[in-house]
Structure formats: structure tokens, C-alpha cells
Amino acid sequence: MKSDPSDRERSTTDGSTIIPNLDFRLGCQVAAGLLYQDRFFLIPWYLVLIAAGLWENALHNPHITTNLYLRLIERCIQLLFLYFFGRRWVRKLSSNTIPLLSIKQLILTFSIGLAFWFMFAVPLAVSITTLPESTKLLALCALLPATVLSLRYYFYFFPAAAGANSIQEILRLARQFTLHHRFLVLRILLAPLAVMLFLISLTLIPAPDGRIAFLVYLTAFWRGIFWVGTSYLSMGFVLTLLSESEWRSLNFDPYRKARLATLVAQAPGWIVTLSRTRIAVITILVSLLLWFGNGIRVITAPPTPDIQVVSMEASGNKFELELALSDPEFEFRGFMPQQFFLAGENREQISSFPVKIKVDKQSDSQSIAEHRKSANLHLTFETNRAAEDLIKLKDLYLWYLRFRVALLNTQEIDIYPQPIETPG
């Protein structure tokens, strides 16, 4: 039986902002109704939301700086959607005529949204730099307060869209929702995350290493589900948890019961079912199993290109290997040169991953640009034995992840004297 919003309206008589009693199913039904009514509004917006992810895939392993800019662009698009989505429903529910675009409210939305984004982006960016490990650890520790604050003020978009005049007021009103319902945000995040992970893991089954371009772009398409799903679920719970006094103070439709009942009646049942916490948890567990299976296939599958050994050189504990690669079918999609290493037949370690990678002997690179059918790869390894001992091995193999690529003929290794270091 569907929930009646009027039953919950009577639960608050003291004029407080938020209804203390949470009806999770009702919130999901209202969210699904909002989504159904917005289906035509959402189609173009969804394509815009996934644009940055599609662009990233087109660039093929972009530089970390480029990736950071793409993430910032993606965040700005998300905040733009969040503002217009929230403002659109404030206008629909309001008894007054209010403009769709308010520069002040848009700036407030962006200010808070970007502040939260930088709270995560800066520590993560620091963690992949060459700074001391203690600095990286300190940066990662900063993610904990960032997570707490982002969950605490998760509903900031609604007060901003509804016309709150300052950041302090927006945060105060946003805090009311999580103050009374501490785990609501986590439950909101769960269902969209589950659906997104399941579709991505399912999509990657034919080629989990990303060698099929269409599947890679399709996974980028599914990424928009998380932002859209959490946005609509958040609005659904905002509309059901607002107290009657707060609803009236916003000059919303006086016929609240009828308005929410209409949304509940229009809610597609399958969306409501997917929003249930139990279903979301099961879906995530299934997704993790699929991810695990895909991961096993990635590390045991052969690399995409055909690999021929061109030359081998050794000096001291340095071993240099030149490879000729040909990949006319997949054009190096999903290929990661940094995953090569040297080991025995049973993976007895001779070296770790390459300390230096050069494509066509031009510059250091961790990947080969897409749309190429061939390339020369120069790898430099640090081995755990001297060159003179290396050539005595009968089972020196080149490995790629857990796939044995080639047996290296140690008698063909050219040995050069180790340079003598002179004091500066």
C-alpha cells in the first residue's frame, strides 16, 4: 500500500524545519515520480553530464593535468544541472512566479559545490605527486573531514535553489536533513551507485581491459546514472521531509497532499524497487563479483599487440629491452606498457616494473597513443642480479601482469661495462 503524505504532515506541530519521521519508500516514490515527469528535460542534460567522461576516453590516458581539468569541467556541469534541476522544481511547486535563472543563487550553488570538490581534489592530487610520503599521507588524511562535511551538508542544493540568501543560511538549512536522519545520505547514494556499478561491470564482460572502444564509451555513458539518481532521490526526500510550516514559508503549492500523491502515482515501480536499500546492497554484491571476475581476466589475458624482441642490453643491474609492437586490430586500446616485468618460468622475480618507458625512443610515456597500429617500445628494468649473472639464466621470461609473453634468449644479451662514477 502506498504511503499517504498527509499522515506524515501531522507528525510535526512545533514549526520545525524537518519532519523527524522518515518514510524511505515514500521518498523513493516521490523521486521516481519527479524522474518520470522530467524524462524529456533529462535526455539532453544526461548527454551533457557524460560529455567530459566521453572526452576523456577519446583522449586515451590523458596527462594527469588534463585529467584534472576534465574532472573540474565535469563538476561544473554537474553543479549546473543540480542548480537548474532544483530551481525548476522550486518554480513548479511555488505559488509565486520566480525566474529560472538567479545569478546569486547560481553563484551560491557553485561556491559550495566547488568548495566540496576541491576538498577532495587537492588531497588526491597531492597523493600522486613526487612529494614526501609523509606529505601524501597527511593529504589523504584530509579526505576524512572532507567526507564528513560533504555528507553533513549534502542537501545544500535545495536551499540554494529555493532562495537562501547566504552560504551560512544554506548550510544551516541543509544540516537539518542530516541532523534528524544521519544515514539518509548513505542510503540515497547506495541505489544509484549499485545500478551504475552493475551496468559498468556487465558492459565490460566481453573485454574487461578496455580493448573494445565501443564498450569503453558505453561505460562512460553509464557514469551519469550516479549523479542523476542521487539528485532525484535527494529532491524526493527533501519534498517529503519538509515540515508543513517550512513548506508554507517557501510559498509552495498549498495542496501538498495532492501534489505528492500525483508524483507517487506516476512513479515507475521498477525505479522504486531498484531504490530499495536491500536491492541496492544485493546489486552491489553482484557487481563486485562481476568486477572480481573481470579483474582476473584482465591480469591473465595476453596483451593486445603482437610482440617481437628487437634487442637486449645489460649493464650492471640495468636491463634494457627494445620491443617491436603491432596491433592493427585494437590499436593499443587497453594496453599498459608499465605492466611488463622480468621473472622466471614460475614468476620468480628478476625485476619489478619498468623504471623507464620510451615509445619510439622519443620521450618517457606510460601509454601508446590510440589509433596507431605499430610502435617501438624501449623498456628499462632494474634487476636483482648483475649482467654477468643474468646471461646464465635459462628461464628468463618477459611477463605482462600474469601472462608469460616471451622466453628471452640470454645469450643474445649485449653486455656493456657499467659506467664508473667519479666524485663530483
C-alpha positions in Angstrom: 0.0 0.0 0.0 1.3 3.4 -0.9 2.2 5.9 1.8 -0.1 8.9 2.4 1.9 12.1 2.8 -0.7 13.7 5.0 0.0 11.1 7.7 3.5 12.4 8.0 2.5 16.1 7.9 0.6 15.7 11.1 3.8 14.4 12.8 5.2 17.9 13.2 3.3 20.5 15.0 6.1 22.6 16.5 7.1 24.5 13.4 10.4 22.8 12.9 12.0 22.6 9.5 12.2 18.8 9.1 9.8 16.0 9.8 11.5 13.7 12.2 9.9 10.5 10.9 11.4 9.0 7.8 9.4 7.1 5.3 12.0 5.8 2.9 9.7 4.2 0.5 7.7 7.4 0.1 10.8 9.4 -0.6 11.8 6.9 -3.3 8.3 7.0 -4.8 8.3 10.8 -5.0 11.8 10.8 -6.5 10.7 8.3 -9.2 7.7 10.5 -9.9 10.0 13.5 -10.3 12.1 11.5 -12.7 9.1 10.4 -14.7 7.9 14.0 -15.1 11.4 15.2 -16.1 12.1 12.4 -18.6 12.2 14.8 -21.6 14.0 17.5 -19.6 16.6 14.9 -18.6 17.6 13.5 -22.0 19.6 16.4 -23.3 21.0 17.1 -19.8 22.2 13.5 -19.5 24.2 13.8 -22.7 25.8 17.0 -21.3 26.6 15.3 -18.0 28.5 12.5 -19.6 30.4 14.7 -22.1 33.5 15.1 -20.0 33.8 11.3 -19.5 33.4 10.7 -23.2 36.0 13.3 -23.9 38.4 11.7 -21.5 38.0 8.3 -23.3 38.6 10.0 -26.7 42.0 11.4 -25.4 43.1 7.9 -24.2 45.0 8.1 -21.0 45.4 11.9 -20.8 48.1 13.6 -18.8 47.2 14.0 -15.1 46.8 17.8 -15.5 44.4 17.3 -18.4 42.5 14.7 -16.4 42.2 17.2 -13.5 40.8 19.9 -15.8 38.3 17.3 -17.2 37.2 16.5 -13.7 36.7 20.2 -13.0 34.7 20.7 -16.1 32.6 17.6 -15.2 32.0 19.0 -11.7 30.9 22.4 -13.2 28.4 20.7 -15.5 27.1 18.6 -12.6 26.5 21.7 -10.5 24.9 23.5 -13.4 22.5 20.6 -13.8 21.9 20.5 -10.0 21.0 24.2 -9.9 18.6 24.1 -12.9 17.0 20.8 -11.7 16.5 22.2 -8.2 15.3 25.6 -9.4 13.0 24.0 -12.0 11.1 22.2 -9.2 11.1 25.1 -6.9 9.4 27.1 -9.7 6.9 24.3 -10.4 5.9 24.0 -6.7 5.9 27.7 -5.9 2.7 29.7 -5.8 4.6 32.7 -6.9 6.3 33.4 -10.2 10.1 33.2 -9.8 12.8 33.3 -12.5 14.5 30.2 -13.6 17.9 31.9 -13.6 19.1 33.7 -10.5 22.8 34.7 -10.8 23.1 35.0 -7.0 21.6 31.5 -6.3 23.7 30.0 -9.1 26.9 31.5 -7.6 26.0 30.2 -4.2 25.4 26.7 -5.6 28.8 26.8 -7.4 30.6 28.2 -4.4 29.6 25.4 -2.1 29.7 22.7 -4.7 33.2 23.6 -5.9 34.5 24.0 -2.3 33.4 20.4 -1.6 35.1 19.3 -4.8 38.4 20.9 -4.0 38.3 19.4 -0.6 38.6 16.0 -2.3 40.6 17.0 -5.4 43.5 18.7 -3.7 44.4 15.8 -1.3 44.0 13.2 -4.2 46.2 15.3 -6.5 48.9 15.6 -3.8 48.8 11.9 -3.2 50.0 11.2 -6.8 52.9 13.7 -6.8 56.5 13.2 -6.0 56.2 14.9 -2.6 57.5 13.0 0.5 55.4 10.1 1.6 54.5 11.9 4.9 53.0 14.7 3.0 51.0 12.3 0.8 49.7 10.5 3.9 48.7 13.8 5.5 46.9 14.8 2.4 44.9 11.5 2.3 44.0 12.0 6.0 42.3 15.3 4.9 39.8 13.2 3.0 38.1 12.1 6.3 36.9 15.6 7.3 36.1 16.3 3.7 33.8 13.2 3.6 32.2 14.1 6.9 31.4 17.7 5.8 30.1 16.7 2.4 27.7 14.2 3.9 26.6 16.6 6.6 25.7 19.4 4.2 24.7 17.1 1.3 21.3 18.8 0.7 22.8 22.3 0.1 21.5 22.4 -3.4 17.8 22.8 -2.3 18.2 25.9 0.0 20.4 27.4 -2.7 17.7 26.8 -5.4 14.9 27.9 -3.1 16.4 31.3 -2.5 18.5 31.2 0.7 20.5 34.4 0.9 23.9 33.3 2.2 26.2 30.3 2.4 25.7 30.2 6.2 21.9 30.0 5.8 22.2 27.4 3.1 24.4 25.2 5.2 22.2 25.6 8.3 19.1 24.5 6.4 21.0 21.7 4.7 22.2 20.4 8.0 18.6 20.0 9.3 18.0 17.0 7.0 21.1 15.0 8.1 20.7 16.1 11.7 17.5 14.2 12.0 18.3 11.4 9.6 22.0 10.6 9.9 22.2 7.7 7.5 19.8 9.1 4.9 22.6 10.3 2.6 24.3 7.0 2.5 21.1 5.2 1.6 20.5 7.8 -1.1 23.9 7.1 -2.6 23.6 3.4 -2.4 21.0 2.7 -5.2 22.5 4.9 -8.0 25.9 3.6 -7.2 24.7 0.0 -7.3 23.0 0.5 -10.7 26.0 2.2 -12.2 28.5 -0.4 -11.0 26.3 -3.2 -12.2 25.9 -1.8 -15.7 29.6 -1.0 -16.0 30.8 -4.4 -14.8 28.2 -6.1 -17.1 29.3 -4.0 -20.1 33.0 -4.9 -19.6 32.5 -8.6 -19.5 33.4 -9.1 -23.3 36.6 -7.1 -22.9 37.4 -6.0 -19.4 40.8 -4.5 -20.3 39.1 -1.9 -22.5 40.4 -3.1 -25.9 36.9 -2.7 -27.5 36.3 1.1 -27.9 32.5 0.9 -28.0 32.4 -0.8 -24.6 34.7 1.8 -23.1 32.4 4.6 -24.3 29.4 2.7 -23.1 30.9 2.6 -19.6 31.3 6.4 -19.7 27.7 6.6 -20.7 26.6 4.7 -17.5 28.6 7.0 -15.3 25.9 9.7 -15.5 23.4 7.4 -13.7 25.0 8.2 -10.3 24.7 11.9 -10.4 21.2 11.9 -11.9 20.0 9.2 -9.5 21.3 10.9 -6.4 19.9 14.3 -7.5 16.4 13.0 -7.9 16.4 10.9 -4.7 17.7 13.9 -2.8 14.9 16.1 -4.1 12.3 13.3 -3.4 13.4 13.2 0.3 13.5 17.0 0.6 9.9 17.3 -0.6 8.7 14.6 1.8 10.8 15.6 4.9 10.0 19.4 4.8 7.6 20.2 7.6 4.3 21.8 6.8 5.4 25.2 8.2 8.5 25.2 6.1 6.5 24.2 3.0 4.2 27.1 3.6 7.1 29.5 4.2 8.5 28.7 0.8 5.1 29.6 -0.8 4.8 26.1 -2.2 1.6 24.7 -3.6 -1.0 24.7 -0.7 -2.4 21.4 -2.0 0.7 19.5 -0.8 -1.0 16.1 -0.3 -2.5 16.1 -3.8 0.8 17.2 -5.4 2.9 14.5 -3.7 0.1 11.9 -4.3 0.3 12.7 -8.1 4.1 12.1 -8.1 3.7 8.9 -6.2 1.0 7.7 -8.6 3.3 8.4 -11.6 6.3 6.7 -10.1 7.5 3.7 -12.2 7.5 0.7 -10.0 10.8 -0.7 -11.2 12.7 2.5 -10.3 11.2 2.4 -6.8 12.2 -1.2 -6.4 15.8 -0.5 -7.5 15.9 2.3 -4.9 15.3 -0.1 -2.0 18.3 -0.4 0.2 18.2 -4.2 0.3 18.0 -4.5 -3.5 20.9 -1.9 -3.8 23.1 -4.0 -1.4 22.4 -7.2 -3.4 23.2 -5.4 -6.7 26.5 -4.1 -5.3 27.5 -7.5 -4.2 26.7 -9.0 -7.6 28.6 -6.1 -9.2 31.7 -6.8 -7.0 31.6 -10.4 -8.1 31.5 -9.3 -11.7 34.3 -6.8 -11.1 36.4 -9.6 -9.5 35.8 -11.9 -12.4 36.7 -9.2 -14.9 39.8 -8.4 -12.9 41.0 -12.0 -13.0 40.6 -12.0 -16.8 42.5 -8.7 -17.2 45.6 -9.9 -15.3 45.6 -13.3 -17.0 44.8 -12.2 -20.6 47.6 -11.7 -23.2 48.4 -8.1 -24.2 46.6 -6.8 -27.3 49.7 -6.3 -29.5 51.9 -8.9 -31.2 55.3 -8.5 -29.5 58.7 -9.2 -31.1 62.0 -8.7 -29.2 64.4 -6.5 -31.2 67.4 -6.1 -28.9 68.5 -6.7 -25.3 71.3 -4.8 -23.4 72.6 -5.1 -19.9 74.9 -3.0 -17.8 75.4 -3.6 -14.1 71.9 -4.3 -12.8 70.2 -2.3 -15.6 68.5 -4.3 -18.3 67.2 -2.6 -21.5 64.7 -4.2 -23.8 63.5 -3.0 -27.2 60.3 -4.4 -28.5 58.5 -4.1 -31.8 54.7 -4.0 -31.3 52.0 -4.5 -33.9 48.3 -4.1 -33.0 46.2 -3.4 -36.2 43.0 -4.8 -34.6 42.8 -3.0 -31.3 45.3 -0.1 -31.9 46.7 -0.4 -28.3 43.5 0.1 -26.5 43.7 -1.4 -23.0 47.5 -1.9 -23.4 49.6 -0.8 -20.4 53.4 -0.9 -21.0 54.1 -0.2 -17.3 52.8 -3.8 -16.5 55.8 -5.6 -18.0 58.4 -7.2 -15.7 61.1 -9.9 -15.8 60.7 -13.2 -13.9 61.4 -16.9 -14.1 59.1 -19.5 -15.6 57.1 -19.7 -12.3 57.2 -15.9 -11.8 60.4 -15.9 -9.6 61.1 -12.2 -9.6 64.1 -10.8 -11.6 62.9 -7.2 -11.8 59.9 -5.1 -10.8 58.0 -3.0 -13.4 60.0 -0.8 -15.8 61.8 2.2 -14.3 61.7 4.0 -17.7 59.4 3.6 -20.7 60.1 5.2 -24.1 57.8 4.9 -27.1 59.9 5.1 -30.3 62.8 6.3 -28.2 61.5 9.8 -28.1 60.2 10.5 -24.6 59.0 8.9 -21.4 55.5 7.7 -21.6 53.2 5.4 -19.7 51.0 4.6 -22.7 50.9 4.5 -26.5 48.6 6.8 -28.3 45.5 5.2 -29.7 44.9 4.9 -33.5 48.4 3.6 -34.0 48.9 0.2 -35.5 52.6 -0.3 -34.6 55.2 1.2 -32.3 58.7 0.5 -30.9 58.9 0.2 -27.1 62.0 0.7 -25.1 61.9 -0.6 -21.5 64.5 -0.2 -18.8 64.4 -2.5 -15.8 66.4 -2.7 -12.6 67.2 -6.4 -12.0 68.2 -8.1 -8.8 71.4 -9.5 -10.2 74.4 -8.3 -12.3 74.5 -8.6 -16.1 77.1 -11.4 -15.9 74.7 -13.5 -13.8 71.7 -12.6 -15.9 73.1 -14.2 -19.1 73.5 -17.5 -17.2 69.7 -17.8 -16.7 67.9 -20.4 -18.9 64.4 -19.3 -18.0 64.3 -15.5 -18.2 60.8 -14.5 -19.3 59.1 -11.3 -20.1 55.8 -11.1 -18.2 52.8 -8.9 -18.7 50.7 -8.9 -15.5 50.2 -12.7 -15.0 50.7 -13.6 -18.7 54.1 -15.0 -19.8 54.9 -13.1 -23.0 58.2 -14.5 -24.3 61.2 -16.5 -23.3 64.3 -14.2 -23.6 67.4 -15.8 -25.1 70.0 -14.6 -22.6 72.8 -15.5 -25.0 71.7 -12.6 -27.2 72.0 -10.0 -24.5 74.7 -7.4 -25.2 76.7 -6.6 -22.1 78.3 -3.2 -21.6 80.6 -2.2 -18.8 79.0 -0.3 -16.0 79.9 3.4 -16.1 82.4 4.4 -13.4 81.0 7.1 -11.2 83.6 9.8 -10.4 83.2 12.0 -7.4 81.8 15.4 -8.3 
